[in-house]
Amino acid sequence: MALDIETVGEIDAVIGSWCLNKVTASIKAKLDHDYEIDGQAVTLFEVRPIWRGSPGQRMRLPFARFRYVKSTGLWQIYWMRQNGKWNSYEPASAACTLEEALDQSLM
């Protein structure tokens, strides 16, 4: 089930502003952040040039995911292991708000 329009707006406000403000303008060509909404989940990506690629080619590496659980009203927090699998984030695997989830996962 997809997120409602209010929640998508909240995601755009919270995660979108975090992505815009996380990296200074002087290094945005070498490192940036992006996000993607898929169903009940929001995935954060690190965006950077491909090491041995053509000029202008970029890669997106997922590093964090937040999944909204409507029945509990909590945002579950995950991180990507080197093997490509998502694991629950410890010490805090869930948060009440998206802001809290973002703060917890990026400490």
N, C-alpha and C positions, 0 to 999 in steps of 0.2 A: 504494500500500500504506500502511496506517495505521501509526502508531507503536505500539510495544508499551506495556503498562500501566506498566512501570517508567520508561520515557522520559516518558510523560505525567505521571507523578508528579513526576519531576525538573523538568519544565517548570512544573508548578503551583507547586512549591517555589521555583524560581529566579525565573521571570518573574512569578509571582503576588506574591511578596514585594517584587520591584522595583516593580511597579505600585502596591502599597499604600503603599510608603514613599517613592516619588519626589516626591510632592506633599504639602505640609503641609496639615493639616486646615482651616486658615483659608481656603485658596483652592480646595479640592476642588469647590465648587459652580461655579467658573469654569473650572477646568482639571483634568483627570484623565487617567489612562492605563488602557488595557485591552489584552487580548490574545485571540487566537483561534487555535485549532489546527485545521488543515485538511490532512488527509493527512500528509505528511512535513514540513509547514511550520508555523511559528509566526509570526503577524503581530502587530506592536505598533501600537496606535492611540492617537492623541491624542483625548480626548473633551472637548467644550466645547459651551456653548449655541449654538444657531443664531443668527446675528447678527440677522436680521430675521424670526425665527420666533416662534411662540407661546411663552409662558412654559412652561418645562419641556421644550421640544423640544431635543434634543441631536444633534450630528453626530459621527461617528467618522471620523477622517482617518488612514489608514495611513501610517506613516513608516519602519518597518524590518521586515525579514523574515529569519528564520533557517530554512534548509532542511537537514534531516539527510540525509546521503548514507551509507547503510548500508555500501556497498562500501568506502568509504574511512574511515568512522568519524568524519568531519568535519562540522561545521556550517558551511554556506555562508552568507555575510552579504550582504544586499541592502538598498538604500535606494530610496525612491520618488522619481522625478524629478517635476518640475512637470507634465510631460505625462502622468502616470499610469502610466509604465512602470517596472518594477523593473530596477535596475542593480546589478551586482556592486560591493561596497563596496571602495574602495581607501583606504588602503594595505594592509589585511588583508582578503582576500576569503573566508577560512575560518579556523576555530578548532577546536581539539581538544575543547573542552567548551562547553556552553551558557553558563556563566559567563564564559569568555574571549570568546565571541562577543558577549555583551551588553556587556562592558567595551570591546571593540574598537570596536563600532559607536556607542557613546554617548560617545566621548571628546570 
